């Protein structure tokens, strides 16, 4: 299992030496990444032909073809597969490429490696731009205009494959077994991994590998594959390919943990359409993620697009870092990195306009916890694309205004207009938006379809799948009333920009400030738990001014001259959960969950093999707090993957940490603790 524990640090990257011909060779394993004769021809022969990809993609009748790879390496297999997919797959087919590597190449080494194949230059450029940092975990990226999803799984294969098989559903159509030679890297070829391969495979799934070792062949046969030998590439006499018989019933392995986060409802939903309630960041991202998968999506909002907490004119995309990994920190970081790449793509495609809708030109953070600066600086070595520890002088240069404190520079962060993001996400041919719907009511029709009605009882939309993304207004829907959500009021303030000290990038302190747009800065925001008033308060304008003056003493005179009574701003409501993580996933059937896992009240450590109980077709994305720009995209991607039966974009640990059922399970476990304490 992939766990968020231990210190924050970069993975150990691949240790390379380069041959005279410019080919990378692993020093750790004493083996080459590809054939010295012709690496691209080797990939074509071993993996593309070995899995009969060209023919299978041409004849594929499904929606997503999934390839899983052991050993991402130089990315050559992926690039060749991408090229094959472009040539052979139908326009409605998507490719999901899941690849694990415990020692990935650096971005520079990857770029140097793929330069050998100029015919792949265009694809390689997109890959290199999206290539994730060497942080442990699952890094999802969406390429080729949304047609290709890549999961870079930076972990040991022995940890990663149980994550895939543990989802208890057939996912994989084809396998690339491309670890280093078995004699140098035995763990990549173990019988345990082959068993997990079978458990994660669809009937009829294939595999291909350059290896012809007898131990590998026997292990794959024992796992369930029908294995054959075929001519190898170049001077290799043979290689292996195989197929999981079409009649083969995928072996669901005994769960390693109580699978309360998995939906026991096996009923096939009508996945052609969905309704999303809410047109803020959470709803817009959910609609876009579903529409990208070919679904027809209807979005309903009681008011305007981005009319609530997502309506602030500017917000900052950033993440808070700690030298110690935690579940909250891990999700925050991976969600931020995913969102950063998604927004970069929106700018590069013209869906967002640089300088008008935002700018990902970095962010200065000076509110990091004091006392751990050296530890955090050491943790960030090798992760300069994520953040850099800087002194005050370096931050001053980045910010354009005198900064008196050391802190962090996050180069890929920046500011965005949440309304612009929402509108851009909803501009999709598969999305229809209905605004000003008033208060909504959600009802089950009794035949697997959910109906959304207005407060007069008029039917507005219906579908088998509904995503509730209504933030604090989740309290008003009967299905989500019992979720443990806490309302938090926040107020922003608009201030005129100083004439002589232009802010170049965003600044995060106790609050935030973004570069000026049309001569004004948006600063904020206050944090008032339990306050559900939307009135503008002079004292909160003043609090925003004072917090900024403390962070930027160079602006103290300018800020002191402003009269809080004359300033404009917005006051809106956000909502958070008790553990400050979002709620993203299927909506639990509370009574059934409590009955199914009642035994946890008596023994929290026991493993109950039954899957969780959820309301069929109902999902929720909420409790993003003030982090909607960073959190909503990943939450939406997780929900869309769950709905469509795909590999999830996070580790299983993080899926459980975001599950709306987690609080019910914790309540049962706490009951066990109380009973144990009472018995002592």
Secondary structure, 3 states (H helix, E strand, C coil): CCCCCCECCCCCCCCEEECCCCCEEECCCCEECCCCCCHHHHHHHHHHHCCCHHHHHHHCCCCEEEEEEECCCCCHHHHHHHHHHHHHCCCCCEEEEEEEECCCCCHHHHHHHHCCCHHHHHHHHHHHHHCCCCCCEEEEEEEHHHCEEEEEEECCHHHHHHHHHCCCCCCEEEEEECCCCCCCCHHHHCHHHHHHHHHCEEEEEEEEECCCCHHHHHHHHHHCEEEEEEECCCCCCEEEEEEECCCCCCCCCCCCCCCCCCECCCCCCCCCEEEEECCCHHHHHHHHHHHHCCCEEEEECCCCCCCCHHHCCCEEECCCCCCECCHHHHHHHHHHHHHHHHHHHHHHCCCCCECCCEECCCEEECCCCCCCHHHHHHHCCCCCCCCEEECHHHHHHHHCCCCCCCEEEECCCEEECHHHHHHHHHCCCCEEEECCCCCEEEEECCCCCEEEEECCCCEEEEECCEEECCHHHHHHCHHHCCCCEEEEEEEEEEEECCCCCCCCCEEECCCEECCCECCEEEEECCCEECCCCCCCCHHHHHHHHHHHHHHCHHHHHHHHCCCHHHCEEEEEEEEEECCCCCEEEEEECHHHHHHHCHHHHCCCCCCCCCCECEEEEEEEEECCCCCHHHHHHHHHHHHHHHHHCCCCCCCHHHHHHHCCCHHHHHHHHHHHHHHHHHHC
